[in-house]
Structures are given as structure tokens and as C-alpha cells.
Amino acid sequence: MADERLQIAYRVLGYLAENPNAQDTLEGIVEWWLWERLTTNHATRVKEALADLVLASLVLERRGKDSRTHYKINPLKLEEITAFLNEKGKRPP
């Protein structure tokens, strides 16, 4: 995972660890979870980071009634995610 994608992944996991009931679309994650408006290029990197997290089974994706993909934490991995974030000291600012 590239450095920027890795940082994005840490921020998404940090948000989900603090808000385990949260779920949103790519657009919602970019706008609300990451607390900043990102360029299209950054949105692409967020999408790539989410794909990595889904592949690692840390984040689940589902198709909503609106046909958009929604992402949420894998509750079976919450303890592992929290320990990983604490160990790496990568809690988002």
C-alpha cells in the first residue's frame, strides 16, 4: 500500500474504531469521516484504501438500496483494529 493510501487507511480505521456503528458511501467518507474536502485524486486514493481494507476483511462493503456501495467496520475485527491502531500510534489527529 502506498504511503498516502496507508495514511488514509489508518484514518478510516481510526474513525471506525471510535464510531463502530458508522457506515457510509465513498463520498460520505471523504466529506465527513476525513474532515476535509478532498480533490478527485484524493477520492480515488480513498477508494483504493477502502479496497485494501475490504480485501483485508477489516471493512465490510454492501450495496445499498440506492445501488451505492456502503462501507462499515467488520465488527469481528474491531478488537484487532483497535489494538493495531494503538500499537502503531496511528490514531488520527
Summary of the structure (lengths in Angstrom):
residues: 93
radius of gyration: 12.2
end to end distance: 21.0
largest distance: 37.6
contacts: 249
relative contact order: 0.20
helix: 58%
strand: 14%
